């Protein structure tokens, strides 16, 4: 395994982060514990979850993933050996079973208390805003459309003030954002210059099918020393190639067709082209796709997920794959002809 530190901290994290959103839906508690045991044995020490999980979001399974991690931590006693990240939901119709408000002090208190209880821990290493509470483009929306009727008031300073209180209480150590734009990241960075706590990471989708963060956001990350935590580096399994010829049984998009974000015509065309590059150079498409993400200079740790140990092993081993200049040039050629087919 390779390691780095979360920006502006001394918190050491593996360059591969174990994602967990299938635990409690596609994976049982026993399977999730097995994944955790295997990943830790391979040197992974960074675990990402959210109060929303498991997915798809529904009342019956909300919080199940945090509970599963909590029972593993209680059973193994390895809390001090891992860096634990979780998230608070933003306002959105599909999470009204969790809460309906925005990022207020009361909402943070409710979310943090419940996450700590489910995780069976006294502190969270990295606490993230799962998505903005303002109107902006995320979750596959390509461009920003302004809404003159929006009720949101500028609250960047207030949000950081609320989170500062929980940092002082020792309930959270560091903070970050997710599904955020360059505007939002920069606004938080400006508040940090005035003395507010700093958002040190951005967890956004990033893959061969979605490189939009290279436009605008990557400069912010470099200049402000903020880390990128790419999620969906395999495009919900699209970049494994398993959907090219069929719909595999029990795969995520087969089970939950609403997760078709990476399954448009251009995404399939790009995936076929990337698959040909991988085959030409005796690489698996999975490891080529992950190795590309792992090696980006603005990436701190790549969030991988799996529903079985075979997938997990291949994903983790991508850290040992180095792509040649020839492979990178061929990847760039595909990207130039089919850029960002799945934003």
N, C-alpha and C positions, 0 to 999 in steps of 0.2 A: 504494500500500500504506500501511497504518497500522501504527504501531509502539508498543510499550510496553516495559517492562523486567520481567524476572522479579522477583517480590517480594523485597525486602531485598537486591537486588544491583544492579549497574550493567550487567547483561547485556541488551542491546537485542534484542528479538525482534519479528518480524512478528506481527500479530494473526491471521494465517492461518498455520498450521503444516502442513507437508506430511507426511501419513501415508504409510506405505510397506508395509503388511502384505501387499499382493498381489504384490509384486515377488519373483519366483522361483517363483511358482505361476501366477497369472493373467497376469502380465506378465513378459516376457523382460528380460534385462539391458539390451539396447539400448533397449527401450521405457521402462524405468525411468530410464536415463540421459537420455532425451529429456524425460521428465517433470521431472527435476531441472533440466535446462538451462532449460526453459520457466518453471518456478516461480521460479528464481533471477532470471531476466530480468524477471519480474513483481514483483520486490521481496521475495519470500518468502526468509527467511534461517533458518528454524527447521525442523528435520527430526526426525521421531520414528520410532524403530524399536524392536526388541526382539530378544533372543537367540532367542526362540521363533519369530520370523517366518521364512519366509512361513506364511500360514494356508491351509488348516487345518494344525494342528500334526502333523508327522510326521517321522520320523527322516531320511528321504531329502532333505528340503528345509530342515531346521532350520539356522538361521544364514545361509541363502542371501540374505536381504535385507540383512543387515549386510555381507556380502561384496560385494554389488552396490554399496552406498553406498561401500564402501572402494575399489573399482576406479574409481568416479567421482571420488572425492577425489584418488586418485593421478593420474588422467588430467588433471584440471583444475587441481590445485594450489590449490583454493579452501577448504582446511580452515579458514583463519582468517576466511573470509567467512560461515561458517554456524555456527549454534548446534545442536549435535548431542545428541539425547536418546536413551537406550536403556534397557532394563529387564532385570532378573533375574527368572526364573520363581520362583514359590512352589511348595511341594510340592503335587502333584496327580497323580492316576493318569495323565492324558493327556499328561503331560510327563516320564514316568519315563525316556524315552529321552535326556533332557537331564541330569537328576540327580534323586535321590530324597530328598535332605535338605532341611532348612529353611534359615533365614537364619543360618548359622554363618560364622565367619571363613574357614574353608576353602572353603565354597561361594561366598562373595563373591569370594575370590581367584581361584577357578577361572573364575567367570562373567566377572569384569572383565578378566582376562588374555585370555580367548578373544574377548571383544567387541572389545577394543583391537586384537587381531591381525586379526580379520576386517575391522574398519573402517579398518585401516591408519592409525591415529592414535595419538598418545601420551597423549591425554586425552579424557574424555567430559565435556561441559558439564553435562548433567543426567542423573543416574543414578537410576532409579526402581525401586521394588519392584512387580512386575507385578500381584501380588495378595497379600493378607495370608497369613501362614503359620499363622494361627489359624482356628478355625471361626467363620465369620460369613457374612452374606448378601451375595453379589455374583454376577455373571454371570447376571442375570435372576431371582435369587431375591428375592421381594418382602419377606418378613419374616424376622427372626432367630429361629432355633430353637436353644435352648441344648442342648449335649451334655455331660452330666455325666461321660461316659467320655473326654472329650477329653484327650489327653496333653500338649497345649501348655502351656508355662510362660511367664509374663509375661517378655517379652524386649525390650521397647521400648528400655530403657537400653542393653542389650547390642548390639542392632542398630546404634544410633547410634554406639556406641563403635567397632564394627568399621568402619563407614563413615568415621568420623573418621580412622582410620589411612590409608585410601586417599586421602582429601582431602589429608592432610599429605604423602603421597607424590606428589601432583600428578596422580594417575591419573583422579580425578573432581573436578569443581569444585563442583557443587551437587547436592542430593538431593531426591527427591520420592517420592510414593506413587501407587498406581493401584488402582482398584477397591476403594477404602477407604471406611469408614464415618466418621460424625462422631466416634464413640468413638475409633477408631484415630488419626484426625487430631489430636484433642485430646490424646490421650496423648503423641503425639510432640511436640506443642507444649509440653506441660508439662515434658518432658525438656529441651527446648531452653532453657527458662527457667533450668535448673540449669547451663547451660553446654555442653550437647551441641549438635552441629550441627543446624540447623533444616531440617525438611522444608518446602520452599518452595512446592511445587505438589502438586495432586491431579489425576490423570488418570482421570476417570470418564465413563461414558456420560451424555450429556445431549442432549436434543432435544425437539421438540414432543411426542413420544410418551413421553418419560421425563424428567420434571422433578422427580424425587424429591429431588434434591440441594438443592432450594429449601427443603425441610423439614429444619431442623436444621443441615445442613452449611453452607448459605450464610451463616448467622450466624457460624459458626466461621471461615469464610474471611475475612469482613470484619473481625472483631475481632482475629484473629491475623495478618492480612496474609499470607494464603496464596493462591496463584493457582489458578484452576480451568482445566484443559486438557480441554475436552470432546472425547470421542471418539464415533464413530458419530452425528454431528449430523444425519445423514440416515437413521438407522435402517437401516443395511445396504442403502441404496437405496430403502427403502419411501417415504421422503418426497421422492423424485423423481417419484413417481406412476407409475413404469414397471411396477409390479406390479398396478395397479388392474384392468386388463382382461385381462392375459395373463401368462405367465411368459416374459420375454424370454430369448432364447438367449444363453448365455455370461455371464449375470448371476450374481452370487455365490450367491444363494439357489437359483437354478435349478441351478447346478453342485453346490452343497453344501447340500442340504435341511436339514442339521442346524443351519444358521444361521437358524432360523425364529423367532428371538426377537421380531421385530417384525411377525410375520405372523399374529397371532391375530385373531379377528373384531373385537374392539374397536379394534385398531390400524388395520384396514382402514376401519372406520367413521370413525374420527378423521381418517385420511388423506384420505378423500373430502371431509370437511367442510373441512379445511384447503385442499384443492385448489380448492374452490368459492370460498373467500376469495381465493386467489391469482388465479384467473381474473377474479373481479369487479373486482380492482384492477390488472389487466394486469401481473401479476407471474408469473414462473415459480414453481412450487411449490418447486423446489430452492432458488432464491435467497431466497424468503420464509423458508423453514425455516432456512437458514444465517444470514440477516440477523438473525433473532430471537435465535439463539444468540450471534452476534458481539457483539450490543449489550447482553447481560446485564452488569450492573455488577461481578459477581464473576468474570467470564471474562477470563483473561489472553490466551489464544490458542486458536483453534478448530482442531482437527485434522481436516483434510479428506483424502479419498483418492479416487483415480480409476483407472480402467483404460485410459482413452484421453485424448488431449489436449483433445478437445471438452468432456468432463466436467470436466477439470481447469480449463480456462479459465472455465467457468461458475461453478465452485466458488470460485475465487480472486476473481472479479469480484463475488461477494456482498459483499465488503468495501465496495463503493461503493453498496450498497443501504441506504436508510434507510426504515424502516417508519413509516407515519403512525400517529397516535393512533387513528384509526378502525380500521386494520388490527389494531393491538395489542388493541383492545377486542374485536374479533371473534374473534381468536385466543383471548383469555381466556375468551370465552363457550364455545367448544368445549372448552377445558381443564376448565372447571367441570362440564360435562356428561359428559365422558369423560376423567377425570384419569389420567395415567400408565398408559396401557394396556399399555405394554411396559417394565416395570421392569428 
